[in-house]
Amino acid sequence: MWPTDHALWYPRAGGALRPKSSSRELPSLASKRVSPHSIRHTTAVFLLRAGVDINTIRAWLGHASINTTHVYAEFDLEMKAKALAKCALTGDTRPGKHWADDASLMGFLQSL
């Protein structure tokens, strides 16, 4: 865990946000591990979910390679579930007429 005497970041308004003071402000953080990395990771995932291009996130994080940033896209199961839901089949999903049973198509193919 990040040492409690080290600042997580320094807000523009001054002062410093430290893990101990942040858990007083947000009690839900008291049982969580808060580190600069977890803040970067959470921000990247939220940006990705908001539709920000992964290459823009790569540049913001300072990653040299898009492959490093791609981990965030692979990790987010919620986004995968939403993408699969968009691909859900609707209506009649039974197979239609087989192409080999189409006389006009077979005639055309045989004429080639």
C-alpha positions in Angstrom: 0.0 0.0 0.0 1.1 3.5 -0.7 2.7 5.1 2.5 0.2 7.3 4.3 2.6 10.1 4.6 3.2 10.4 0.9 0.9 12.6 -1.2 -1.1 10.9 -3.9 -1.2 14.2 -5.8 -1.1 17.9 -5.2 -4.4 19.7 -6.1 -4.2 23.1 -7.8 -5.8 24.7 -4.9 -2.9 23.8 -2.7 -2.3 21.2 0.0 -1.9 17.5 -0.7 -4.2 14.6 -0.9 -2.9 11.8 1.2 -4.4 8.3 1.5 -5.4 8.9 5.2 -7.1 12.2 4.5 -8.8 10.9 1.4 -10.4 8.1 3.4 -11.8 10.7 5.8 -13.2 12.6 2.9 -14.5 9.5 1.2 -15.1 6.7 3.7 -15.5 4.1 1.0 -11.8 4.5 0.3 -10.8 3.4 3.8 -10.9 -0.3 3.0 -9.3 0.1 -0.5 -5.8 0.4 -1.7 -5.3 3.8 -3.1 -2.1 4.5 -5.0 -1.1 6.7 -7.9 -1.3 3.7 -10.1 -4.8 2.8 -9.1 -5.9 6.4 -9.7 -4.3 6.3 -13.2 -5.9 3.0 -14.0 -9.3 4.1 -12.8 -9.1 7.3 -14.8 -8.0 5.4 -17.9 -10.9 3.0 -17.6 -13.4 5.8 -17.1 -12.0 7.7 -20.2 -12.3 4.5 -22.2 -15.9 3.9 -21.1 -16.7 7.5 -22.0 -15.6 6.8 -25.6 -12.2 8.5 -25.6 -10.0 7.1 -28.2 -7.4 4.6 -26.8 -4.6 6.4 -28.6 -5.5 9.6 -26.8 -5.5 7.7 -23.5 -2.1 6.3 -24.4 -0.7 9.7 -24.9 -2.3 11.0 -21.7 -0.8 8.2 -19.7 2.6 8.7 -21.3 2.8 5.1 -22.7 5.2 4.7 -25.6 3.3 1.8 -27.0 -0.4 1.4 -27.7 0.0 -2.3 -26.6 0.6 -1.1 -23.0 -2.6 0.9 -23.0 -4.5 -1.9 -24.7 -4.5 -3.8 -21.4 -7.2 -1.4 -20.2 -9.5 -2.3 -23.1 -9.0 -6.0 -22.6 -9.5 -5.8 -18.9 -12.8 -4.0 -18.9 -15.4 -6.8 -18.8 -18.3 -4.4 -18.6 -17.4 -2.9 -22.0 -17.1 -6.4 -23.4 -20.6 -7.3 -22.2 -22.1 -4.1 -23.7 -20.4 -4.8 -27.0 -21.7 -8.4 -27.0 -25.2 -7.1 -26.2 -25.1 -4.9 -29.3 -24.3 -8.0 -31.4 -27.2 -10.0 -30.0 -29.3 -11.8 -32.6 -32.9 -10.8 -32.9 -35.7 -12.4 -34.8 -35.6 -15.7 -36.6 -32.1 -17.2 -36.3 -32.8 -20.4 -38.1 -30.7 -21.0 -41.1 -32.2 -20.0 -44.4 -32.0 -21.9 -47.7 -28.7 -23.5 -48.3 -26.7 -22.0 -51.2 -26.3 -25.3 -52.9 -30.1 -25.7 -53.1 -30.4 -22.4 -55.1 -30.9 -23.6 -58.7 -30.2 -20.2 -60.2 -27.0 -19.7 -58.2 -25.8 -23.2 -59.1 -26.6 -22.6 -62.7 -24.6 -19.3 -62.7 -21.6 -21.0 -60.9 -21.6 -23.9 -63.4 -21.6 -21.4 -66.3 -18.3 -19.9 -65.1 
